[in-house]
Amino acid sequence: MANRRTAARAGALSAALALLLPGGVASASQAAAPPAAGTQLVQYHGYRISVPASWPVYRLSADPGRCVLFNTKAVYLGTPGASQHCPARAYGHADAVLVQPDPSAAALPPQTVVLPASTAALAASPVALSARAAAMDNANHTIHVSAPGPGVLVTASYGRDPKLIRSILAGATMTRSAVTTAAGTTSATRPGQSSQPAELTGLPGSGLGFDACTAPSAATMTAWLSSPYRVIGTYLGGENWACTYGNFTAAWVTQVAGEGWRYIPIWVGLQAPCSTIRGVSVINPADATAEGQAAAASASATAQSFGYGQGSPIYFDMEGYARSNVACAQAVLTFLGAWTQGLHAAGYLSGVYSSAGSGIADLASEYGTPGYASPDDVWIADWDGSPELTDPHLPDSDWPAHRLRQYYGSHNETWGGVTLNIDNDSIGGTVAGLADVPQQSRPAVLGEPDAVPVAPGNATAAALVIQGAGTAPAMVSWQVQAPVGLTVTPSQGTTFVPPGAVRLVPLHVTADASLAPGRYQVTVTATAGHQVLTETFELVSVVQADTTLPTRYPVTLYAADPASMAVAVATARSLALPASDVTGNFSQAWTDVSGGSGLVLAVGQAAADALNFNPCGWPNPAGEAAGHTPFFYIGAPLEQPPGANVFEPADGSNSLVTAELVGQLAQYALAGKLPDEGGAPIGPARLQDTCLGSPDLRVP
């Protein structure tokens, strides 16, 4: 809910807006006037603007990891860090400004407006822009301005109304020193990325990929050659893309593609009319055809400027929506059909990313329908943890060999010593790349060791699981780094792992008699060919028998059938959780999920189905009938409590898989990272509206 503004606050903001409008703007050579009530003067290099006083100002030189996001009101000053700590996805636009040093002409964003050296102010009226720049502005809700006088590049975003942002840019001034320097400068016209990038084209993709909100640095991409991934999603823009280009330039595209990476170009445009994402711009059903065509025109022009040539695919990001809203679903289909037609007219291939249960299901209903322009490829979002390209919402006969799958949501992974927040993708469709550079592959090794308890002065058995991948056998070396007070034997070794095979390495963990109770992380690093394959850890709970350790927030393991209860009890013991953290009572689990103060893991199918559907109609505190609950589940574990009405399903294909999944998720809750940092955890089985188990199962 938005905060209320007092009448005085509103009046001050109106006065500030009046000051920023043309006629109230000081000339470039004038000294800075004192800020009006409700505003603040912000200066970077020789560039100065007046913005609302409520906007936070972030200096990126002091905080290089800060993610530059355009879905919140803020001012960012400086060059965005090469390794920003960004979420995998961010949507929507708000009024925000980024001011950074002016780069070379080759690194300017597409359709940047270049000002004369004598001024820092952009005309408030969009008429002053070229037709193409104005179209890009409207398509992205973002304005790029190069001001050679003060030597800055300004990126400004806006929500539904550009009036305030345009007035801020129109009111920009130069400092006296910048005016003096600019007086002897001759401004050159720079239409954007003028250097000729290498041209990419559409190519078949395979294997694993990932997508991140902002492009990692070229150095990070080189480091991530140690990962099993060879495809990365790259965002081109769109009204609802909240991140920034950052490292992303035509030169970046060419350099990274030369290392064997291929791309999924993404456009985040208008969303479904019934979208529930806060702050996004949505389709007008009456104009859906025109809006879809306009999006295609903007996306293809932007793709070309980054080096994605004709024949490359561009994937529209249509986030999930209520498919039961027939009018909304029809508007989406009309828009996406026009998107495909527009891209084909421009010589590009059409792709669509969407939730399996909404956009993909709707597109499948039109597949093969005469007169409907279906996309060439689809990208299915279904976070079940499985990289299989099949999906129950999509018949196997639809888009054969032309589908991608996002199978796991936002989480951190570390490769080559560099951590990114990413989504996981399986690739079986068209991507973009350099035709003369082969898509490279390499074996991957995944480790998922156990969590074990041990009493001070005692030893216990553990195991390191090394799983081969790829197409060639690997000689894998591993090394253990234990904290002071713990001894692991053997502490290192080498094993030969054929493709797809599993090697089990037994370990013995000994705790010193004087070691304080607590949870300790034992790091295990695996390498092959002198390259780090993955880093994982063994979580060791040092406790006396029948004692427990505290947790940062409540953790509940809920089971509704005997086999799953055995898993829940064993997991709690291995992590030294109190017995009260395990429950078989549906009403208690309901209360815990509703409260939102902790993490509730639904252990096994009966528990997961019960919290999602309550198919048996079990009694509950809310008195809800059978067939539904107010709860939903998240596609990725969270280090912090997910909030009210959210649970995490932990149901595998059998008891062993369920136990592994429960252990992974519980360890994440306790240690803040997944036991296997080289990949996503096992995905839960698909929830079913099936009555199983008991409403009040006794904990042994």
N, C-alpha and C positions, 0 to 999 in steps of 0.2 A: 504494500500500500504506500503510495507516495506521501511524503511529509506535507503537512499543511503549511502554507505560507501566510504570514501575517500581512495585513494591509500595508503596513509600513515597508515590509520587505518587497512586496509586489511593486509599490511605488518607486522604491529605489532602483529596482531592476528595470522598470520602464524608463526611468531617467537615464540609466546607463545605456540602454538600447538607443535612446534618442541621441546620446553623445556619439555613438558609434556610426550613426547613419550619415550619409553624405551631407555636407553642409556643416556638420559638427566635427569634421576631421581636420586635424592640424596638418600643415604641410610637412614635407619630409625634413625641411631644414629648421623647423621650429623646435625649441626645447620641449621636452615631455611635459605635458600639463599634469597637474596632480590628478590622481584617479578619482572619478566620480564616485559618489556613494554607491556601494554595492558592487564596485569593480576593483580590479587590481591590474597594475601594469606589469607585464612580463617581458623580459628582455633576454635575447640570446644572440651572440655575436653582435652585429649592428642592427638587428631586427627587433622591433618593439610593437607589442599589441596590447590592447585592453580587453580583458575577459571578465566574466562574472567572478566576484570574490569567493564564491562557494566552490569554484573548481580547484581541485588539488593540482599542484605543479610538481612534476617529477623530473629531477635532473639525472639523466641516464648515466652520466659519467660516474656518479656516486652510487648508482644502483644498476650495473650493467645487466643483471639477470632479470630485471623487471620486464614483464611482457607488455608490449604496447598494444592496447586493445581499444577499439573505437566504439564499443557498446556501452561505455560509461563516460560521463562528462569529465574531462581532464585535459591538462596540457603536459606534453612530454617534450623535454629539451635535450638535444644531443643525439648521437648516433645510436640506434637500437643495438643492443648487444648481439654478438654473433651466436650466443647460446642463450636466448631468452627462455625463461621458465614459463612457457605458455601451455595452456590446456590443449588437448588434441583438437578440440572444436570450440568455436565461439561464434555466436550469431547476433545479428541486430546492429543498428547504428544509432549513435547518439552524437550530440555536438561535442567534438573533441579536436585537438590540434597537436600535431607533431612538428617541431621545428628542428632541423638538423643541418649540418654543413652541406652546402651545395655540391653534389657529386659531379663527375664528368658527364658530358652529354650522353655518352653511351649507357650510363647507369640511371638516367632519368626515367621515372615511370611513364607509361604510355600517355600521350596527349597532355603532357605537362605544359602549362601556360608559362612562358618565359617573359618576364617583365623587362622593361628598359632599365639600364643601370642606374638611372636617376630617381627611381621610385621604388618603394616597397609595397605600395597599395595596389590591390586588385580592384578594378571597377566593380561596384556593387551589383550592376546589372549583368545578367548572363549574356546579354547581347554582345558584350565586348569580347566574348570567347569565340573561337572558331566553331563552326557548326559541328565538327567532329569532337572537339574538346567538350563542347556543351553536351553532346550526346553521351560521352563517357562520364561526365559529371552526373547526369541524370541516371545512368545505368548503375553507377557505383555508389551514389550518394557520397562521393569523395571528390575533392578538388585538390589538384597538385599544382603548386606555384613555385617556380624557380625565380629567385630574386638575386641576380648577380651583384647588385649594389651592396647589400649587407652580406652577401655570400651564403644564402640559406636556401634550402628546399623546404617548403611548407606543405604538409599533407593535412587537410582538414576534412572531417567527416560531419555529416548531419543526419538527423532522423527524417521525419516526414517533411519538415519545413526548413529550407536552407537560409531563411532570412537572417537569423542571428549570425551564422557562420560567415555569410557573405559580408555582413556589416563589419564583423571583426576583421576580415581580410582587407576590406576597403579602408579601414581605419589604421592599417599598419603604417608605421613610420620608421625612419632610419635614425640612428644616433648621430650625433655631430661628427664623430670620427668616421662613420660609415659614409656619410654624405661627402666628406672631404675626399675619401678614397675613391668614391664612385665618380667624382667630378672629372677625373682623368681617365675614366674607363670607357671603352667602346663596347657596347653590348652586341653580342652575336646572337643571331636567331638560332634557337635549339628546339626543334620540333619534338624531341623525345629521344628514344634510343636510336640514334642515327647510324651506329655501326651495324654492319650487316652480320647478323648471327648465323651460325650454322643452322640449316633447316632440318627439323625433325619431321618424321612422318609416322603414320599409323603402322604398328607392328604387332604380331601376336605376342602376348605375354604369358608367362607361366611362373609357377612357384609362389613364393610369399612376398608380400609387400607391406607397407605401412603408410599412414598419412598423419601429418602433423599440421597444426593451424598456421604456423609460419615456417618458411623454408629454413632448415638448418644451414650452418655455414658450410662452405665447400670442404673445409678441413674436417668437419663432423661427418660429412658424407664419405670422405676417404676413410675415417676411422671406422665407420659403420660397414665398410667392406668386410669386416670380421664377422658380421651378422649373417643370418640365413636369408636376408632380404635383398632384393635387387630391383624393386619397384617402389616408387614413392609418389604419393598424391601431392600435387602442386596446385595451390589455389591461385587462380587468375584474377578473381575479384567478384563483383556482384553487389547488389544493394545490401545484402544481409551478411556479408563476410566481415567479421569484426576485427580480424587480425590485420597485420601490415605485411608489405612485401619484404621488408627487412633485407635479408641476404639475396633475395630473389631478383635476378637480372638476366638479360639475355646471355651475358658472359657466364653467369652461374649455370644456366641451363646447358650451354655448350660444354663447359668444363666437366660438369658432373656426368653428363651423358657420355663423354669420352671415356669415363672410367667403367662404363658398362651398365650404368643405371638407366632405367626407363621410367616413364612418367604417366600418372593419371591426371590430366589437366581438369580442374574443378571450377565450376562457376556457381556461386551461391546467390541466386537471384530471388525474385518474389516467391513467397511461400504460399501454402494453401490458405484460402480465405478463412478456414476454421482452425488455423494453426494456434496453438496455445503457448508458443514461445514468446516471451515478453520482448517487446520492442521491435519486432520484425515488421517489414513492409510486406503486404500480402497482395495477391492477385485480385483484380476487380473482375468478377465473372463476366460482366458485360464487355470487357476489353481483353479477355483472356487470349484471343488469337493474336491481336496486335502486340500485346505485352510479350508473348512467347517469341514472336518474330523479332521484336526489338532486343530481347535478351540474347538471341542467337547472333544478331548483328554485332552487338557490343562484345560478346564473348569471342567471336571469331576474329574481330579486329585486334582485341587484346592478345589473343593467342599468337597471332601473326607477329606482333611486335616483340614477343619473347622468343621467337624462333620456331614455334609450332606451325609447320607448313600445312598446306592442304593435304587431306588424307589423314590428318591426325584426329583422334577423337577428343571431344570435350564433354565432360560429364556434368549434368545439371544436378545440384544437390537439393533435392526436395525432401525436407525432413518429414517425419511421421505426422499423420493427421487422423481424424476420426473418419474412417471409411464409411461408417454408417450414415454420415451426413451426405446424402446423395448429391445434392446441389454442389457441395464443396468438392466432392470427388470428381464430378463432371467438369468443373472449372479447371481442376488440376489436369485432367486428361486433355482438355482442349488446349491448355497452355503448353503442355509437353508435346502435343502433336505439332503445334506451330513452331516450337523450339526445334524439333527434328527437321521440319521443312526448311526453316531458316538456315540451319547449319548445312544441310545438303545443298542449298542454293549457293552458299559461300564456299563449297568444296570441302567441308569438314564432315567427319562422322559424328553421329549423335549418340551420346550415352546418358543414362539417367541413374543416379544414386537415390535410393529411398528405402524406407522400412519395408521389410518383407510383407508385413501385414497390412500395409496401406498402399503406398505408391506402386510397389512392385506387383502386388496382387491386382490392383486396378489396371496396370499396363498388361498383365497377363490376360485379363478378361477381354482385351482388345487385340491380342496377338493374332495376326492373320486376318483381321477384319478388313474387308475391302474398303478403301477410302480413308482408313486411319493410318497416319504416319507413325509407325512404331520406331523406337530408337534402334540403332544398330547393335548396341550392347547395353546390358543392365548391370548394375552394381547393387547387390542385395545386402542390406543391413540386417543381420540376424545374429545377435550376440549370444550364441550358444556354445562358443568356444571351439567349435569344430570347423576346420578349414575346408571341409567337403563343399563342393560347388553345388550340390543338390540342395533343394529347399522344399518343404511341404507346400509353400504358398505358390510355387512355380513349377508347372509340369516340366518333366525332363525334355520334352519335345520343343519347348520354347527357348529361343536363343541358345541352341546347342553350340558349344565352343565360343560363345560370345557373352560370358558372364563373369563377374567378379563377385567376391563375397567379403564383406566386413564382418568378421566372426567374433571379434572381441573389442570392447570399448576402452576408453581412456585409462591408461596406466603408464607407469615409468618402466623403461627398459634401458639397460646399460650395455653398450658394445664399444670395444676399443677404448674403454675408459671414459666414454661420454654418455650422459644420461639424457633421454628425451621422453616427453610425454606423447604417446602415440596411440592410434588404433591399429589393430592387426587386420590384414587383408590376405585373401587367397586369390590368385590371379589365374583366370582362364579365358580372358577376352582381350580386346584390342587396347593397347597402350601406345604411347608415343616414345620414339627413340631415334637414334642415329642408325640408319640402315647398315652402315659398314662397320658397326661396333657390335660384336656378339654379346648377348646377355650371359654374363658369367654366373657360375654357381660354385658353391663350396659346401663341404659337409658341415653340419652343425651338431653340437653336443649339448644335450640338456641334462641338468642335474636336479633331482628333486629328493633330497635326503629327508630323513625323518626328524621329528622333534622328539627328544628323549628326556626323561627325568633321571637325575642321579643324586644320591645323598653325598654330602661332604665326606671325603675319605674313602669313597667307593668308586667302582667302575661300572660301566654299562655298555651294552653293544649297540652300535648304530650301523648305518649303511649308506654308501654313496652310490646312487644309481646313475650310470653313464649310458646314454642312449645315442646310438649312431644315427646319422641322417645323410641325405644326399645320395650320390650314386657310387661313391668310391669308399673303400675302407679307410680308416684313420687310425693312426697311432696317437693315442690321447695320453698326455701327461697331466697329472693333477697334483695339487699341493694344498695342504691345510695350514691355515694360520689361526691358532687358538689364542684366546686372551689369557693373560696371566692367571694362573690358578687352575687351568684346564690343560690336560695333556691328551693328545689324540695320536694313536698309533695304528697303522703306520701313518706318518705325516706327509708322505708323498709316494708317488708311484707312477707307472706307465702301463697302459693296457691297450690291446689291439681290439678295435671295435668295427665289425663289418657294417655295411649300410643297413639301417633299420634294426640292428641287433641291440641287445641290452646287456650291459656288463654290471654286475653287482660287486662292489668293493666293500668288504666288511671292515668296520672301524671299531676301536675300543676307546671310550671316552672316560678319563679318570679325573675326578675333582679332588683338589687338595683338601685336607681336613679343615684348614682354616678359611676356606673360601666362603664368602658371605652368600646367603641365599639370594637368588635372583635368576633372571633369564639372560643367558649369554649367547652371543652369536659367534659361531665358528665359521670363518670364511673358507670356502673351497673354490679354488680357481682351476679351470681346465683349459689346456692349450693343445694345439695341434699345429705342427709346422711353425713353431715359434709365434703363433698368433693366438690371442686369447679368444676362446670359443664362448665361454660363458662364466659368470661368477655366481655362485649360489652360497647358501649358508645352512649350517646345522644349528637349530635352536635347542639349546640345552637348558633345562630347568633344574637348577641346583636347589634341592629341598630335602628335608628329612621325610621319612615315610609318613604318609597321611597328613602332610601339611600342604598349604597352598600359597600362591603368590598373588599379590594384588594386580589389577588391570587398570589401565588409564580410564576406561569407561566400561559399563556393563556389557558382558557377552553372554548371550543365551543360546544354548544348543537345544533345539526343539526336535524331538523325534516322535513319530506316531505309530511305529511298528517295531517289533522286537529286534530285528536285524539292525535297523538304523539306530535303535537305542544303544545297542552294543557298541556301535561305531562312536556315538556321541560320548558315551562313558569313557571309552578308551582314549579318545582325543582329549577330553578334559583332564584325564590323569597324566597324559604325556606332556601337557602344557601347564600342569599344576594349577588348574582352575578349581575353584571350590565346587563341591557336589551340587550346590544349589544353582549353579549355572546350567545344569542339565534339567530339562523338564519334559514330561510326556503329557502335560495337561494343555489342551487346546485353549481353554479360557485364559490360562496364564500366559501362553505365547501370544494370544490376541492382545492382552493388556500390555505386554512388553513391546510389541510392534507399534501399538497405538501411542505409547509414551514417547518414543523417539529418542530416548537418552542413551541407548546402547545399540549394539548390533545383534540381530536375531538371525541365526543360521537355521534354515529349515533342512534338517538332516534326513535325506531319503525322499522317495516319491510321495509317500502318504502325507508327510508333513508339508512338503512344498505344495501339493495339490490342495491341502486343507487351507493353508494361508492364502492361496490365490483364488480358489473357487468355493471353499467349504461345500464340496459336493454332497457330503453326508448330512448336511444341515445340523451340525453339532451346535449345542448351546454356546453362546458367546456373550460377553458383557454388553455388546451393542444391540443384542436381540435381532441380528440380521438373519434373514431366511437363507435357505440353501441356494447355491448357484452363483454366489458372488460375495466378495468382501471389499472393504475400502482400501485394500492393500495393493501394492505393486512391488516389483522387484527390480533391482539395479543390474546392469549388465557388467559391472566391474566392481571389485571390492573397494571399499573406502577406508582410508586410514582413520578418519573421524566418523562418529555416528552418522548414519545417512539421514536421520530425521524421522519424524512421525510417519507412520503408515508405509514404511519401506522395510523389506526383508531381503535376505540373500538366499536364493535357492542353492542347496548343496546336495543334489541328487544325481548320482552317476548311473552308469548302465548296470552296475552290480555293486555288491557291498565293498569290494576292494577299491573300485573307482570312487565310490561315495566317500570312503575313508580318506583317500588321497585328496579329494576336493575339499572336504571339511578341514583337513589339516592345513592345506594351503591358505584357505580363507581365514581360518582362526589365527594362523601365524601372521598374516598380514595385519589383522586387527591388533595383535600384540606387539609386533616388531616394526610395523610401518613399511614393510616391503614384502614382496612375494618371495618364497623360498627359492624359486628359480627366476632370477632376474633376466634370464635370456629369453623369456617367452611368457605368454599368457598361461594362466592356470587351466586345468581341464574344464571344459564347459559343462554346465549342468544339463541333465536330460530335459527334454521338452515337457513342460507342465501339461497335465491332462485333467479334464473335468471328470475324474473317476473317484468313486468312494472307496477308500482303503483305510486300514488301520483302526485305531481306537481313539476316542476323545479324551481318555484319561489313562494313559499308560504308566505303569509303575516304574520308577527308576530303581534299578537293582542296587 
